[in-house]
Amino acid sequence: MHPFRTLTTTAVPLPIEDVDTDQIIPARFLKATTREGFGENLFRDWRYDKLNHPKDFVLNNPVYAGDILMAGANFGCGSSREHAAWAIQDFGFRAVVSSYFADIFRGNALNNGLLPVTITPEALDEAFRTIEQNPAARFTVNLLEQTFTNEDTGTVTGFPIDEYKKTCLINGYDDIDFLLSQAQQIEAFEAGRVDHSI
């Protein structure tokens, strides 16, 4: 995974609540077992009609771009498919900002290097208004300080994150990488143990 420390970028607004994982990546696209290629089908049924013609949807609008997906409350609800995080990340997003995430989606995102940033409903509403007024508005996610900044308004909001997952994201570790990074400490601990079975 790529290390995540700070990110300053524009954002794509999706002010829809209760977006579930089947809307993020429809079940018919879950045949692959690797993470690559899911981005092309992100929000597939919202982006294209049955004849594969683009719909009037934010991801098809060239006005909006950026590495942050600004999402409505209760994002990622529904089934526990890890592919939802894969699709968002494969499309090019590094972070998703919302006022509330479904627990399983949050865990899947963190396990795959996608940062879910939980901010207050007030800060989220302000962010949506900012983008509506200025699609080129920029936002900063600072994982080191655990802050989300609306660069247009100057509003800074803190966000929570598990310390272990924070360490992994900052260093670009998955769970195995983290264990390998602790190899010397583990070996030292094992060497210091006394075998009482003899």
N, C-alpha and C positions, 0 to 999 in steps of 0.2 A: 504494500500500500504506500501511497505517497504521504510524506509527513504533512501535517496540517498545523500551522501556527497562527498566521493572520491572513485574512482574505479581504481585499477591498474591491468591490465590483458593483455593477448594476444588478438588478434583480428582475425576474419574471414574475408578475403577479397572478396568483390563482386564488382569488377571494371566495372560494367555495368551501363550505363546511362539510364534514363527514365524508371526505374523499376516501373510498375504500380501496383495498389492494387490487380488486378486480377491475376497477376503473384505471388504476395506475398501470397495470399490465394484465390484460385479459387472459383468462385461463388457457385459451387455445394456443397461446404463444409460450407455454411453459415446458416445451419438449426438450429444449437444450439443457445441458447440465453444467456448462461453463458460463461465466459471467458476461462474455462478450456478445454483442449483437442485440441485446434487449432494448437498447436506447431507441432504435428505429420504431419500436412498437409501444413506446411510452405514451400513455393516454390515447392509444390507437383509435378507439371508438369515438373519442371526442375530437380527434384530429382529422379523421377521414370518414367518408361515407362508404356505403357498400360497394361502390364502383371505384373506390380508392381515390376519390376527388377530395382535395383539402377542404375542410370546413372552416368557418369563422371561429377560430380558437386561438388562444393566446400564444401557443407554441408555433403557430403558423403565421404569426404577425411579426414582420421584421422590425417593428418599432421596439419590441422588447427583446432583450438579450441579457446575458450575464451568467455568473456561476452560482447564483442563489435563486432558489425557488421559494417565493413568498406565498405561503399556503394558509388556508382557512383553518379554523379550529377542528380538532379531532381528525387530524390527517393520518392516513395509514391504517384506518380501522378495517375490520373484516378479517379475512383469513390470514394466516401467518406466513404467507409465501415470502421467502427471502428475495425472490426475483424482483419484487417491487423496489427494493433498495438498489439492486443491480441495474434496473432499467433507468432509474433517476440518475445514478452515477454514470452509466454508460452514455447517457444523453449529453453529459457534460457538466452537470451540477455538482458542486463540492459541498453545499450545505442546503438544508431546508429549514426555513424559519416559520414557526407557527406559535400559537398560544397554547396548543395542546397536541400531543402525539399519542397514538395508541401505543401501549407498552411494548408489544411484540415488534411493531415496526421500528420503534426507537432502538430496541436491542439489535435488530437485524441491520439497521443503518450503521450503528456504531461498530458492529463486527466487520463491516465491509468498507470502513473508511469514509462513510458519508456522515457529516455532522448534523444532527437534529438540534436546532437552537430554539429553546422554549423561552418566549418573552411574554410580557403582560399583554392582555387583550388591547389595552390602550396604546401600547407601543406598536403593536401589529396594525391597528387601525390607522395610526399616524403613518406608518410605512406605506400602507396601501394608498392613502391620500397623497403622499409624497410622489409615488410612482405615477399616479393618475395625473398629477400636475406637471411632472417632469420625468418622462420615461428614462432619461439619462442620469437620474439621481443615483448616487452611490451609497453603499452601505459597507460597514466594516465589521467582520466577525473576528474577534481576537480571542482565540482559544486559550492563550497563555493567561490572560486576565479575566477570561470568561465574561466578555462584554460584547454587546451588539450596539453599533453606533449608526444612527441615521445621519449621514454626513451633511445632508441639506438643512436639517433642523438642529443638529448638535445633540439630540437626545441620546443618552447612553443608558442602556438597560443591561443588567447582569443576567446571566443564565446559568442554570445548574448543570453539572455533569459528574458522573462517577469518576473518582480520581484514577482508578485503574484504566478506564477507557480513555481518559484524558492523556495519560502517559502513553498509551498505545498510539493514539492519533498523532500526538506531537512527534513521536519517533517513527511513525509509519509502520508500526508493528501490528501483526495479527497475534492471536494467542500463542501460536508456536514461536513466532519471532521473539515475543516477550520472554518465554521460557528460555530460549537460547541465549538471550541477553543476560539472563541470571545464572548462566552455567557455572561461572567461577564460584559464586556464592553457594550454589547448590552443592558443588563438589567439595567446597570447604566445610559445609555443614555435615555432609556425609562422612568426610574424613575424620571429623571430630566426634562422631558417634562411637559409643562403646558397644561392642557386640557381647551381650550378656547370655547368648545362647550356647556359648562354649563352656 
